[in-house]
Amino acid sequence: MPTAEEFQQLLRGADLRVTRPRVAVLTAVHEHPHADTDSIIRAVRGNLPDVSHQAVYDSLNTLTAAGLVRRIQPSGSVARYESRVGDNHHHVVCRSCGVIADVDCAVGDAPCLTPDDNSLLEGFVLDEAEVIYWGLCPDCSTAQVSRSQP
């Protein structure tokens, strides 16, 4: 986990002003991968009790636009944020409890997937493919099996 000083350097490297809310939001996203906005607000308020919801929202938007955090939003889910950026990884989501985990790139370099018909992409310059695997996590699948057994 990077230090506060390293977070400050990340912000400066992205030509962003260093503020306490931005450092606190970066810290929260690193400490809580795939956290939703409400969870990030609670984590930030652990360090900055008086920070406003708006300051956290603004920081998340700024950090996402700068490429320092990544926003994901699986279908039917609220937006979530993670610090793993720039490697074009994918995600697996549990249909029961909603836990999200990282899945490394399927095959090859970004964007990881080549469509069957490249003519559909004519004129596009691809830089990312987003894949979300859905299923039951080990805990939920074990619980489901236990409930179905007499």
N, C-alpha and C positions, 0 to 999 in steps of 0.2 A: 504494500500500500504506500503510495507516495506521501511525502510529508507536506505540511502547509507551504513550506518554501518551494517545493517542487510544483505544487499546484499554482503558486504565484508565477513561477517561470512558465508553466503551460499557458496561463492567461496572457502573459506578456508576449510569448511566442506566437500567439494567435492575434496579436495587436488588440487585446482587450484590456480595459482598465481593471486593475486588481481591486476588488471590493470584498468586504467580509462576507456578504451573502453569496457571492460567486464561489469563493473558496469553500464556504460551508456546504453549498450545493454539490460542488465537485467531490468533496469528502463524502457526503451522504450517498451519492451515486456509486462511488467506489466501494463503500462499505456495504451497500444494499443493492446488489445487481438485480435488475428487472423490477425495481420498485416502482410503484405508481406514485403519482404526484402527492397524494395525501401522506403516504409513508415517508416520502422525501421531506415534506414540510415538517412532520413530527421529528424526524432525525435532525433537521437543520435547527429546529427550535430547542433541541437538546444543548446546542452550543450557542445559539443566538435566540434567546427566548422571545424577544420583541420583534423578530423579523415578520414581515407581512406575507400573506399568501401571494400578493401581487409581486413582491420582490423575488420570491421563489419561482413563480411562473415566468417572470421576465428573465431570470438567470437561466432557467432551463431552456427557454427559447434561444437566448443568446449563445449558450454553450452548445446547443444542438446545431445552430447555424454555423458556428465556428468549427464544427467537427470534433469537439472535445468530448461530447457525449452523443449517444445514439438513441433516438426515440423509436420504439417499436409499438405496434398496436395490433395484436392478433385479433382476428374477427370476433366480435362480441365482447371484447375486453377493453378496459380503459388503457390509455397510453401508459407506457412503462419506459424507463430509462436505464441505460447501461453505459459503462465506461469502456467496454471493449469496442473499439472503433477501428476502421481501416483494414480489417482482415476479411470482410465479406462472409462472416459466419452466419449460420442459420439458427433456428430455435425449435425446440420440442415443447409442446404445451399439453398438460394433463387436462382432459375434458372434465374430470371430476372436481379436483381441488384448485386447478388453475396454475399450479406451479410451472415455471418456465425454466428451461435449461438451455445452455449453448450447445450447438452441434457444429463441428468444424465443417468447412466447405465440402460439398459433395464430391467434386472431382475437379482438379486443375485450378487454373488461375481465375481471378474475377473476370466475368461475372458468374463463374462456376457452372453455368448451364448453357447449352447451345440448343436453340429451338430447332424443331424438325424442318421448318420452312423459314430460312433466313430472309426470304423476300418480304416477309411480314415486318421485318425490322429495318427495311431500307430507309436510310436517312437518319436513323437513330444511332447514337454513339452510346453503347451500353457501358455501365460502370458497376452495376450491382444487380444481383438476382436475389429475391427474397423468397425463402422457402420456410414454411412452417409445417412441422410434423405434428400430428395430433394423435393422442392415445391416452392411456392411463399410466400414471407414474407407478413405480414399484409398490409404494405404500397403498395406493388406491386399488391397484389390481389385486394385491394380496387381501385387502379388506373385502373386495367384491367376491373373491373366491370363498373366503371364510363365511360370508353371509349366505352364499348359495349352497353351502354344504350343510347337511342335517346334523 
